[in-house]
Amino acid sequence: MPYSATHKQETRARIVQCAHQLFNRHGFGDVSIDEIMAAAGLTRGGFYNHFKAKEDLYAETLLAYASRRREDNGNAPQCGGEAARDMVRRYISSTHLGDIDAHCPLMALPSDVAHAGPVARAAYTQVLEAMVQFFEMNLEPESGLSARERALSLSATCVGAMVLARTVDDPEYSDEICKAASAFACAAIGSTDRD
């Protein structure tokens, strides 16, 4: 008896979720298709019913993350500078840093994506653009910078801070990086007319 369309969708979603966790923990290059499928409770042969190659799965994990973040941000009750500050505080936090399985791929996988093919790079760009657009729609031009320029700078601050905090070997130093970057980014947001 063939599986239903919903079963195939659920299986694909399970593979994507397991891959996201494994990629975050070990990186793209150090995770095999066999390991991903085993984590999903499936065999390697089933992989090719859903994806042509590991890079296609990688791209889908990035896009699934971006979609979840857009939904989360769309459900945020506040807007304007307060929404932007809330995003900064949630992103540059010890909670986010400690939840390795749910790390944002922008900070968890930049080195892997830099060496990946065009499919993964395009997906990574979409995740970054989702963050930039969120900031942009909640900021006004200020200090000679457009809302987009401010959004790009805030995104770079958030991701860069978390890459550094994730990479250093001293938890106190990591915490210091997070606190300083969060304070800097929130100060850069300032008070906007939309608050």
Summary of the structure (lengths in Angstrom):
residues: 195
radius of gyration: 18.2
end to end distance: 56.8
largest distance: 64.4
contacts: 596
relative contact order: 0.13
helix: 73%
strand: 1%
